[in-house]
Amino acid sequence: MRREAEDFAVRVHRPVFRAPQHTATIDEVIELAGTAFESGLVPKAAARVMRSTGVETRAFVRPAKELFTVGSGPALWRETVELMAALAHDAAVSALAAAQLAPEDVDALVVTSVTGWVMPGVDARLIHSLGLRPTVRRLPVATIGCAGGLFGLVRAREQIAVEPGARILVVAAEAFSISFQPGNISMPAMIYKALGGDGVAAAVVTDTDDVRPGPAVELSDPLELLVPDTAEDYRLTVDEPTGHIGFTSTAEAPYAILKAAPHLSPWLGRRPTPPAFVVAHHGGPAILERTASVLDCDRETLRHSWDSLREWGNMSSVSVLDVLARTLDDPAGPQPGEEGLMLSIGPGVTIEAARLRCVEAPATVDGGSNFNNGVFSKHD
């Protein structure tokens, strides 16, 4: 029996975030980006804009020097995807272990990633490496971009609506760094070189009756919106001589959330009480500031979004899951029963939103799976 009511909720367990091994500060990024200029230096005006992103550090799947001087073209995509899939495997193993689930307990896998165009993708690699059932349902998502983290959670909710009791693994794996075109010195290119970071996150989604250990939120009443007349605001580009893909945006892009406000308003108005907490994809400072305006909240409410941006940069679909993990880890964060909102913005322009309610699960659960050498397995 399909359950479609807006108040139908699923339980999203605390996401597990993993960063790649190579890190770089904003100073190092600006220095490396300068090699594309005849002077060997990023112009002062561009450097100021790059610093204004608020990103201080971030991690990459490849050494920063390689990314900003040579790039990560199509010849490296397969290897890059394999590196990201290995990182995603680690996050997924931890997410399943935290929920005391075995790989064979997973009924569906949702993977959101725009990291290189290879087949088979991250989803197929994860099914094999994790030991998921070969018949597991799978949904690979490759074009939703920064909205992908919440998009994946909403798709998990839909699966549970038609299959009560299903257990869904949602994985976001992004190497934003493949879009760094070393020779592109346009201002949008310099901004995204300052913003972009790589990372992965994994989260288990279950029915609310399937109580698993650890912190979680209940997710309900999703809203999906394609904002009119914004199709060109964010888009991929291709450098024809090298084949390197890039990412760019127009001057109108940071205003997309304001354009979405009239469409968001009726949804927000269904529960006029201000949310106790907000889990928002940051994108960049201007987007966060305008998100606060639309949601009528202050910077403190969005502190975890600001912190994620500063420490890891924009990791596309991964970022909002990192923000959710930070929110659940915060001792001064939401308490069981408090209600909040989750919101992400991606190319399209796509707006994903949902309502959250903080819950606390017991430390352990009875029955189900046994823990053995770091891996859960079902009872015989």
C-alpha positions as CSV (number, residue, x, y, z in Angstrom):
1,M,0.0,0.0,0.0
2,R,1.5,3.3,-1.1
3,R,1.8,6.0,1.6
4,E,1.9,9.5,0.0
5,A,0.5,11.8,2.8
6,E,2.7,14.8,3.5
7,D,3.2,13.7,7.1
8,F,4.5,10.2,6.1
9,A,7.9,10.2,7.6
10,V,11.1,8.1,7.3
11,R,14.0,8.0,9.6
12,V,17.3,9.3,8.4
13,H,20.2,8.1,10.5
14,R,23.2,10.3,11.1
15,P,25.3,10.5,7.9
16,V,28.9,9.4,7.9
17,F,31.2,11.9,6.1
18,R,34.7,11.1,4.7
19,A,37.2,13.5,3.1
20,P,40.0,12.5,0.8
21,Q,43.6,12.6,1.9
22,H,44.9,15.7,0.0
23,T,44.1,19.1,1.6
24,A,44.8,22.7,0.6
25,T,44.3,26.1,2.2
26,I,42.8,29.0,0.4
27,D,46.3,30.6,0.2
28,E,47.7,27.5,-1.5
29,V,44.7,27.4,-3.9
30,I,45.3,31.1,-4.9
31,E,49.0,30.5,-5.4
32,L,48.4,27.4,-7.6
33,A,45.6,29.1,-9.6
34,G,48.1,31.9,-10.3
35,T,50.1,29.7,-12.6
36,A,47.5,30.2,-15.3
37,F,48.3,34.0,-15.5
38,E,51.2,35.4,-17.4
39,S,52.4,37.1,-14.2
40,G,52.2,33.9,-12.3
41,L,49.9,35.6,-9.8
42,V,46.1,35.8,-9.4
43,P,45.1,39.5,-9.9
44,K,44.4,41.2,-6.5
45,A,40.8,41.8,-7.4
46,A,40.2,38.1,-8.2
47,A,42.1,37.0,-5.1
48,R,39.8,39.1,-2.9
49,V,36.8,37.5,-4.5
50,M,38.3,34.1,-3.9
51,R,38.9,34.8,-0.3
52,S,35.4,36.2,0.1
53,T,34.0,32.7,-0.5
54,G,34.8,32.0,3.2
55,V,36.4,28.7,2.3
56,E,39.6,28.3,4.4
57,T,40.5,24.6,3.7
58,R,39.2,21.7,1.7
59,A,40.2,18.2,0.6
60,F,40.8,16.8,-2.8
61,V,41.1,13.3,-4.2
62,R,44.2,14.3,-6.1
63,P,47.1,16.6,-5.1
64,A,46.2,20.2,-5.4
65,K,49.2,21.0,-7.5
66,E,48.1,18.5,-10.1
67,L,44.5,19.7,-10.1
68,F,45.4,23.4,-10.6
69,T,48.2,23.0,-13.1
70,V,47.4,19.9,-15.1
71,G,43.7,19.2,-14.3
72,S,41.7,16.1,-14.1
73,G,40.6,15.4,-17.7
74,P,38.7,12.4,-19.1
75,A,41.7,10.2,-19.2
76,L,41.7,10.3,-15.4
77,W,38.0,10.0,-14.8
78,R,37.9,6.2,-14.3
79,E,40.7,6.3,-11.8
80,T,39.1,9.3,-10.0
81,V,35.7,7.5,-9.8
82,E,37.5,4.4,-8.4
83,L,39.2,6.5,-5.7
84,M,35.8,8.1,-4.8
85,A,34.1,4.7,-4.8
86,A,36.7,3.4,-2.3
87,L,36.1,6.4,-0.1
88,A,32.3,5.9,-0.4
89,H,32.8,2.3,0.6
90,D,34.4,3.3,3.8
91,A,31.6,5.8,4.6
92,A,28.9,3.2,3.8
93,V,30.5,0.5,5.9
94,S,30.5,2.9,8.9
95,A,27.0,4.0,8.2
96,L,25.7,0.4,8.1
97,A,27.7,-0.5,11.2
98,A,26.3,2.5,13.2
99,A,22.8,1.4,12.3
100,Q,23.6,-2.3,13.1
101,L,22.7,-3.4,9.6
102,A,24.5,-6.0,7.4
103,P,25.0,-5.4,3.7
104,E,22.4,-8.0,2.9
105,D,19.9,-6.0,4.9
106,V,20.0,-3.2,2.3
107,D,17.0,-3.2,-0.1
108,A,17.9,-0.2,-2.3
109,L,20.9,1.9,-3.0
110,V,20.7,5.5,-4.1
111,V,23.9,7.1,-5.3
112,T,24.2,10.8,-6.3
113,S,27.5,11.8,-8.0
114,V,28.6,14.0,-10.9
115,T,32.2,12.8,-10.6
116,G,33.2,11.9,-14.2
117,W,31.2,10.1,-16.8
118,V,32.1,6.5,-16.5
119,M,30.2,3.2,-16.8
120,P,29.7,1.3,-14.6
121,G,29.4,4.0,-12.0
122,V,29.9,4.4,-8.3
123,D,26.7,2.4,-7.6
124,A,27.9,-0.7,-9.3
125,R,31.2,-0.5,-7.6
126,L,29.6,-0.2,-4.2
127,I,27.3,-3.1,-4.7
128,H,30.3,-5.3,-5.4
129,S,32.6,-3.9,-2.7
130,L,30.0,-3.8,0.1
131,G,28.6,-7.2,-0.7
132,L,25.1,-6.0,-1.3
133,R,22.6,-8.4,-2.8
134,P,23.0,-8.5,-6.6
135,T,19.2,-7.9,-6.8
136,V,19.3,-4.7,-4.7
137,R,17.3,-1.9,-6.3
138,R,19.6,0.9,-7.4
139,L,19.1,4.5,-8.5
140,P,22.2,6.3,-9.8
141,V,21.7,10.1,-10.0
142,A,24.2,12.0,-12.1
143,T,22.8,15.4,-13.1
144,I,21.2,16.9,-10.0
145,G,24.4,18.4,-8.6
146,C,24.3,20.3,-5.3
147,A,20.7,19.3,-4.6
148,G,21.6,15.6,-4.7
149,G,22.0,14.9,-1.0
150,L,18.5,15.7,-0.1
151,F,17.2,14.5,-3.5
152,G,18.6,11.1,-2.6
153,L,16.9,11.1,0.8
154,V,13.6,12.0,-0.8
155,R,14.0,9.1,-3.3
156,A,14.6,6.8,-0.3
157,R,11.3,8.0,1.2
158,E,9.5,7.2,-2.0
159,Q,10.9,3.7,-2.0
160,I,9.8,3.1,1.6
161,A,6.3,4.5,0.7
162,V,5.8,1.6,-1.7
163,E,7.8,-0.9,0.3
164,P,7.2,-0.5,4.0
165,G,10.1,-1.6,6.1
166,A,12.7,-1.3,3.3
167,R,16.2,-0.2,4.3
168,I,17.8,2.2,1.9
169,L,21.5,3.2,1.7
170,V,22.0,6.7,0.3
171,V,25.5,7.7,-0.8
172,A,26.8,11.0,-2.2
173,A,30.3,10.9,-3.8
174,E,31.7,14.0,-5.3
175,A,35.0,15.2,-6.8
176,F,34.1,18.8,-7.5
177,S,37.8,19.2,-8.4
178,I,37.4,17.5,-11.8
179,S,35.7,20.8,-12.9
180,F,38.9,22.9,-12.2
181,Q,40.0,23.9,-15.7
182,P,43.6,25.0,-15.1
183,G,43.7,27.4,-18.0
184,N,40.4,29.1,-17.4
185,I,41.0,32.5,-15.8
186,S,37.4,33.9,-16.0
187,M,36.0,35.2,-12.7
188,P,33.4,32.4,-12.4
189,A,36.2,29.8,-12.9
190,M,38.3,31.5,-10.2
191,I,35.3,31.5,-7.8
192,Y,34.7,27.8,-8.2
193,K,38.3,27.0,-7.8
194,A,38.1,28.7,-4.5
195,L,34.8,27.1,-3.6
196,G,35.1,23.5,-4.7
197,G,36.0,20.5,-2.6
198,D,35.8,16.7,-2.7
199,G,34.1,14.3,-0.3
200,V,31.7,11.5,0.3
201,A,28.8,10.8,2.7
202,A,26.6,7.9,3.4
203,A,23.3,7.6,5.3
204,V,20.9,4.9,6.2
205,V,17.2,5.6,5.7
206,T,14.5,3.3,7.3
207,D,10.9,3.2,8.2
208,T,10.0,5.0,11.4
209,D,9.0,1.6,12.9
210,D,12.5,0.3,12.2
211,V,14.3,1.7,15.2
212,R,18.1,1.7,14.9
213,P,20.7,3.0,17.3
214,G,22.1,6.5,17.3
215,P,20.9,10.0,16.5
216,A,18.5,10.5,13.6
217,V,15.8,12.8,12.2
218,E,12.5,12.0,10.7
219,L,12.0,13.4,7.2
220,S,8.6,14.2,5.8
221,D,6.6,16.6,3.5
222,P,9.2,17.0,0.7
223,L,9.0,19.8,-1.8
224,E,10.7,19.7,-5.2
225,L,10.8,22.8,-7.3
226,L,12.4,23.7,-10.7
227,V,12.6,27.5,-10.5
228,P,11.2,29.0,-13.7
229,D,13.6,30.8,-16.1
230,T,16.8,29.7,-14.3
231,A,18.1,26.9,-16.6
232,E,21.3,28.7,-17.5
233,D,22.1,30.0,-14.0
234,Y,24.3,27.0,-13.2
235,R,25.8,24.7,-15.8
236,L,28.7,22.5,-16.9
237,T,31.1,23.7,-19.6
238,V,33.7,22.0,-21.7
239,D,37.2,23.2,-22.6
240,E,37.3,22.0,-26.2
241,P,41.1,21.8,-26.6
242,T,41.6,19.7,-23.5
243,G,38.2,18.1,-22.9
244,H,38.3,19.3,-19.3
245,I,34.8,19.9,-18.0
246,G,34.1,23.0,-15.9
247,F,31.4,24.6,-13.8
248,T,30.1,28.1,-14.2
249,S,27.2,30.3,-13.2
250,T,25.7,33.6,-14.1
251,A,25.4,36.8,-12.0
252,E,21.8,35.8,-11.4
253,A,22.6,32.4,-9.8
254,P,22.9,33.6,-6.2
255,Y,19.4,35.1,-6.5
256,A,17.7,31.8,-7.3
257,I,16.5,31.2,-3.8
258,L,14.8,34.6,-3.8
259,K,13.1,33.7,-7.1
260,A,12.0,30.5,-5.5
261,A,10.5,32.3,-2.5
262,P,7.0,32.7,-3.9
263,H,6.8,29.0,-4.6
264,L,8.3,28.1,-1.2
265,S,6.0,30.4,0.7
266,P,2.8,28.2,0.6
267,W,4.8,25.2,1.6
268,L,6.5,27.1,4.5
269,G,3.1,28.5,5.5
270,R,1.6,25.1,6.2
271,R,3.6,25.2,9.4
272,P,4.0,28.9,10.3
273,T,6.0,28.1,13.5
274,P,9.7,29.0,12.9
275,P,11.9,25.9,12.6
276,A,14.0,25.1,15.6
277,F,16.9,24.2,13.3
278,V,17.8,24.4,9.6
279,V,20.0,22.0,7.6
280,A,20.9,23.9,4.4
281,H,23.3,23.3,1.5
282,H,25.6,26.3,1.6
283,G,26.7,26.8,-2.0
284,G,28.4,30.0,-1.1
285,P,28.1,33.0,1.2
286,A,25.6,34.9,-0.9
287,I,23.3,31.9,-1.2
288,L,23.5,31.2,2.6
289,E,22.7,34.9,3.3
290,R,19.7,34.8,1.0
291,T,18.5,31.5,2.3
292,A,18.5,33.0,5.8
293,S,16.4,35.8,4.5
294,V,13.8,33.5,2.8
295,L,13.6,31.3,5.8
296,D,13.6,34.2,8.3
297,C,16.4,32.8,10.3
298,D,19.7,34.2,11.6
299,R,23.4,33.2,10.9
300,E,23.5,31.2,14.2
301,T,20.7,29.0,12.9
302,L,22.8,28.2,9.9
303,R,26.1,27.9,11.8
304,H,26.7,24.3,10.7
305,S,26.3,25.3,7.1
306,W,28.8,28.1,7.5
307,D,31.2,25.8,9.3
308,S,31.0,23.1,6.6
309,L,31.6,25.7,3.9
310,R,34.7,27.1,5.7
311,E,36.2,23.7,6.5
312,W,35.4,21.7,3.4
313,G,34.2,24.0,0.7
314,N,31.3,23.2,-1.6
315,M,31.2,19.4,-2.1
316,S,28.1,19.5,-4.2
317,S,25.5,16.8,-3.0
318,V,27.8,15.8,-0.1
319,S,27.6,19.1,1.8
320,V,24.1,19.0,3.0
321,L,24.7,15.5,4.5
322,D,27.8,16.9,6.3
323,V,25.6,19.7,7.6
324,L,23.1,17.2,8.9
325,A,25.8,15.2,10.6
326,R,27.1,18.3,12.3
327,T,23.6,19.3,13.4
328,L,23.1,15.9,15.0
329,D,26.5,15.9,16.7
330,D,26.0,19.4,18.3
331,P,25.3,19.1,22.0
332,A,23.5,22.5,21.8
333,G,21.6,21.4,18.7
334,P,18.1,20.2,18.3
335,Q,16.5,18.1,21.0
336,P,14.2,15.1,20.4
337,G,10.8,16.3,19.2
338,E,12.1,19.6,17.8
339,E,11.2,20.3,14.2
340,G,13.4,21.8,11.5
341,L,13.9,22.2,7.8
342,M,16.3,20.8,5.2
343,L,17.0,22.6,2.0
344,S,19.3,22.3,-0.9
345,I,19.8,24.2,-4.2
346,G,21.3,22.8,-7.4
347,P,21.5,23.3,-11.2
348,G,18.2,23.7,-12.9
349,V,17.7,25.7,-10.7
350,T,16.4,22.9,-8.5
351,I,15.2,23.4,-5.0
352,E,14.8,20.4,-2.7
353,A,13.2,21.0,0.7
354,A,11.7,18.7,3.5
355,R,10.6,18.9,7.1
356,L,12.7,17.3,9.8
357,R,11.9,16.2,13.3
358,C,14.8,15.3,15.7
359,V,14.6,11.8,17.3
360,E,16.9,9.8,19.5
361,A,17.2,6.1,19.0
362,P,18.5,3.7,21.7
363,A,22.1,2.8,21.8
364,T,21.5,-0.8,20.8
365,V,18.7,-2.8,19.2
366,D,17.4,-6.3,19.9
367,G,17.7,-9.0,17.3
368,G,18.7,-8.4,13.7
369,S,22.5,-8.5,13.2
370,N,25.6,-9.4,15.1
371,F,28.8,-7.4,15.1
372,N,31.8,-9.5,14.2
373,N,35.3,-8.0,13.5
374,G,33.9,-4.6,12.5
375,V,31.3,-6.1,10.1
376,F,27.6,-6.9,10.9
377,S,26.2,-10.2,9.8
378,K,22.7,-11.6,10.2
379,H,21.8,-14.3,12.7
380,D,21.8,-17.7,11.2
